[in-house]
Amino acid sequence: MEKLSDELKAKMESVEYNYAVIEENISEAAEKSGRKRDDIIFLAATKTVSSEVINHAVGCGLKYIGENRVQELLSKYDEYDLSRCDLQFIGHLQTNKVRQIIDKVSLIQSVGGEKLAREIARQAKAHNKIMDVLIEVNIGREENKSGVMPEQLEELLYNASQIDGICVKGLMAIPPICTEKSQICKYFENMHRIFIDISSKTIDNISMDYLSMGMSDDYSEAIECGANMVRVGSALFGKRIYK
């Protein structure tokens, strides 16, 4: 048990250090993009991370956490320190699992089609709530990734605007893995152009409050290219350990 305590203490110290580094990087990237630190939401991707470590990060000042898997979210739900942080769902969501999280999260980031949007709305209405969602855009046009194709985004947004029970709050994207920073920036810049274009249109029940893009390896570049929400996991918690 003593060894475990030492390991946990080292993990906590690492999280504290990493949190401070990420905060500094976010501030610098925000300044480069002509914004302030407070304009950017730092959301921690908590897949495979224990609730004890997550709550320690919350104690450091972390205000937003996001889970990728329904079962993992459910297994840790009662242990999150939700009095001091906001819980979102950021992974691929199957329609048959919507009912399991609809009353537990404030935002579902990964809505890539009308079928899922309608099921979220149906379950939300059953709980007398309106669920905030982000529309996921397949900016890299990758067959193995979910999300709406860019040219089909506007149609989906108009259709989603007519669905009672959800409210679209912005866009989310996961660009392809790139070896060069210049490559990833092209995807981020393209996504930001789409975001700005949609923002200029008047669509009922649609607001472009959030552009969620950028993860541990590229969150600074994403912010410099216009993101106002980043999803950071391993840069905060260390390399994921899969059991």
Secondary structure, DSSP 8 states (H G I E B T S, - for coil): -HHHHHHHHHHHHHHHHHHHHHHHHHHHHHHHTT--GGGSEEEEE-TT--HHHHHHHHHHT--EEEES-HHHHHHHGGGS-TTS-EEEE-S---GGGHHHHTTT-SEEEEE-SHHHHHHHHHHHHHTT--EEEEEEE-TT--TTS-SB-GGGHHHHHHHHTT-TTEEEEEEEE-----SSHHHHHHHHHHHHHHHHHHHTS--TTEEEEEEE---TTTHHHHHHTT-SEEEE-HHHH-S----
